[in-house]
Amino acid sequence: MVSERTTVAHSPAPAAPDSNTAPARSEVLLVWSLAAAAAVTVPVGGGQMLLMAKPIAGTIGVPGEVIGYIVLTAALLGCLTALAVPRLLRLTSARAGAWSALGAGAALILTGVATAPIPFCVGTLLAGALISITYTTGRIRLAELGGGARTARHAVTWLGLLAATALSGAFYPDPMTGLLIAGMAATAFGILAVSASTHSWHLPVGLPPPGSVRRALFGYGAAGFAVGAAVTSATHVLAHRWEVLGADQMPLIGAAAMTALVTVVLPLRPVSVPLLLVTAAGGLLLVAVAPGSGTTAAGLAVSLAASARAVVDLDRIAAVSGTARSSARAVCVGGLGAVAGLAIADALREVVGAGTAITLAVFPVLALTAGSMISAARPGLSSEGDHP
């Protein structure tokens, strides 16, 4: 009798491998759906809003500057919601990222069909708040898949900016069409993510791996600031000199995005992150003193490529993207840096000339880089714990 009971108790064991294979496949599909949805919503959708701010403003009947204010507010909301991801992972597992992707795609569709300020504003703010949850959740999971997955995530992001320049160039007279295309693509990836989110994820929420967490946060902030300041400064300089206007700017910005993409994808030797950040600051100076559109685009390419490579190396050497808490902080700080770069460069131009404003925007990048180096030199600060 005892032997029979033992046999019955252990008989279901052979079915275990099949049950483990399905969750593994669905998780891979889910994580790449999240990454694709985030890339379509932020670089493609948000990039178009910044690149086509004037024609979008004309469509919904507001001044051109208002579009920038709305996008910056959406980005700030995204920085805040990124910090909520660790708690969401405890409560609802990673399904929150999938449903947020679907909601962000639907919100982006709303902006694409909007003909008045209020629907456009509501759609943009919702998309910014929701997609940050998607991006942060996918970032955490991709970090567990190794360096190749992290590199692919960065490549998808810069491909998104490249797509934004292509759509902006093609639909500059009809900007809402480009936004609608991005919204439909993001919604499709959101639907795919929701359909794949049938299994719970067990993601690390507590202590991060050993690494210079605070030093990395300074680096993410500096890289984000450099990207934000470079994009807004380069587009303003090109327009201010009456050399390259409107849709004609898109190939130059696209070439800079392509440079960043190549820099991320190529298996280059690791370079000192502070050196890369100083190079990004040097790209800003090149934009400030550039005598023509070609050198302006070159300065933008230098800033974007150096910043992109710095973020890749930060992910690799600091190992901050492996836990929910530290990854959420990295997303928040990097986003705040980009918002600050966009806002400060614009604000300075209202007080001083364009060239002086861009030159002054170099100093926050250098200050954050110095903060990173000081934190690295003080082990008590750079390796402090990251408790839940």
Steps between C-alpha positions, in 0.01 A plus 500: 500500500775741583682436173185561298441833669856603431465417132181702466647796682798527262327409173426861382872594503574447125259780404714766669738579208211582265343735754831682542562541126180694429563771764857541373383558143222735604741698718739553208210616282373723777831668577571587136142620452551734794829627356345556157194678643723732703720577199201582281331717762796701632760551223254468209193669649670744735774571249245602238332734747828682556612497137161607362394729784407789270276313254336309788437830677339637186275195474362520855507880520765585761837682492796282402662525844196341664572164334842496661350579840251214466771253398725605788213459746428154364866410540497621861195285571687206350794561732264481799314190387831321441563522873171317563605191302663311793175517697294405195718193447426390855125543455421403142816337358613613155149512351494867599760567231294325233176679579687831527640442150149448365371808679790714377440389142132590526593839649739564212221424254293764681773757438510399132129564448483811719396827341478700825746569783323307778487155332859541383615597849311214668633243254860621530497508880343154525747355252796646689380377839415147384788423266756563773357201688535291186855614430623448856341157529651384172837648594512296819422175324735564207785557744465137611539378140860621472704767326370416152143571608602831656679601180192408296282713728723802442505432126119488488485836675726672247318328215189665642654846474612419147141399415376824656717705264376297201134543595551868577660558162225310319201647685620847598205671324260247662664428839207318662532216248846416627376501859207279404734248335716491813192459718367207299840328505534551877148365553580191294806430715290564810242243389781252437643567845165452673441172316843377612464607864331180615772408751630693797857625510717465807717807468766619747376796700744525789876531516686577174814322388827654625571817304539875510132585518525867582784554251283344231208728584720807451605353165143433387404855590793647309430289191130590503579870538747489210246332269219740589715811467662381176175422318321821590811715443585350162147538363483858625838595352410350162171695492646820648756528221230448236711225344299184560133533593212264574514164329846576360644459851391136525781340293762677714338387826451153353870481415585586862261229623662252262842589642374427852348171380827387344693599812267291715500192278870476415701286746735782595751479782371641831582867544505707817146627560618845621702534177190417295294756691766767450493413128122548502553844654755572227235418241282772652785750464537399136131576447552841662792606281409311182525725192253299290233234498749219440707576806185555706383152406848366581484652848157345554631161383796520740276580797245228421761232425709572808193514726360178354828315551532636854158360592591160351819489706315619812258211464790260463744611767264633767251212479217728610246362255470161669255592776171681504597773746831598341369471143204725583738758643716485188199558273379787719837676522575457130157635409536795735836576343350504149212722614743737671717515188204589280356754743821673608631537145170660397485725806856623458429603141237743631763672714819480294584425139469152351874434493548615859201292614643184347840570652346547845312171457836324498563577868222280648636205300850562634369551856311169495805328353711641783241372748532155347878506536482623860255224590727243339789626712297460823408131541272574791271694268530301179426161649232584751212259522174526311247373744137449410 
